[in-house]
């Protein structure tokens, strides 16, 4: 089916070009379709992971091509459709299990299909929606991309996380209100559209609070995610946002965040700050009446607070400092299939969901060289609960230090739309691994390399 959809998009592109010079009756279906917008995305993602001696290393290069189409408005209605075709150009054997830990690949497999490591040619229907716009409102129903603190594209693989939803948005010059109901999710690294409950557990599930392997995959029930968010510019310098994500029958998460950005001096320098508070509560039995099959324990409550400081000099330098504390009241849990962490201390190639009793701090320095070239170094320390404390440590991740070095280049002129990024990641061991490699493999004492090329048109 996806091949026909992609072909259809190319037909629309050709039609648009062929008739672009003609006056067309705006009341006809032909006009609506021919005056739509065609977009494309070409992406190549090369990555490699170097684990500690004796543990399995991996590499992979994935290539993808996506085509999308959105019609012109007709009585405020528009339709949109897109698909993405992916291929494994070359890789190590991603189906191999590490012989020392019996753990699977973590990073490279996510470029393709985590449910079928031997699948090398893939395609996925992504956007497929009906949109209605009026006044300051937009109603969008169907398969689509959303960006929220808890569910987002998490752009670290070939294709992003998508949702099937009915969403409503209203905004004016200072306020944006959005929300709706999500009933299906297609996580990155998969080809399937899962009901919300079944999307939880597609990735490795870690440990239950009692120390046994979590067994919630396929055993959760939920009517979906109901959410609402507001972002409001209190003044030109102060922005406040509040979000509530209600995952029916499983949990509820609330986020409040205040950000400021103020001029500093007369040379364009800026000083910015941020404060964040997150609260999460289990609903009913956490998804299943049997504790072993629930996503989180009955009565589980988790809290997280965070702070952010940054100074952008009048020159192209910027420095920042971030802090997050997750209390020991319980694990903070957010399905890894749904997106990246909302924490100020989030760093690419690791997440801090699934833990309680965490103190994280990192600092960043970035420099804009001009003409599209930017470099950034981020370094942080993440103090986790003991790996054997499964009440607070779901994934057996020890305390670690984390360093990311990133180089980005955005082309201009004839190659406008093309960008490249190099990323080097190192994670070292700060805590106690008890001599067990299961707490190290693809977690710490490892280096990770990426080279990503994107072309949007």
Secondary structure, 3 states (H helix, E strand, C coil): CHHHHHHHHHHHHHHHHHCCCCCCCCCCHHHHHHCCEEEEEEEEEEEEEECCCCCCCEEEEEEEEEEEEECCCECCEEEEEEEEEEEEEEECCCCCCCCCCCCCCCCHHHHCCCCCCCCCEEEEEEEEEEEEEECCEEEEEEEECCCCCCCCCCCCCCCCCEEEEEEEEEECCCEEEEEEEEEEEECCCCCCCEEHHHHCCCCCCCECCCCCECCCCCCCCCCCEEEEEEEEEEECCEEEEEEEEEECCCEEEEEEEEEEEEECCCCCCEEEEEEEEEEEEECCCCCCCCHHHCCCCCCCEEEEEEEEEEEECCCCEEEEEEEEEECCCCCECCCCCCCCCCCCCCECCECCCCECCEEEEEEEEEEEEECCEEEEEEEEEEECCCCCCCCCECCCCCCEEEEEEEEEEECCHHHCCEEEEEEEEEEEECCCCCCCHHHCCCCCCEEEEEEEEEEEC
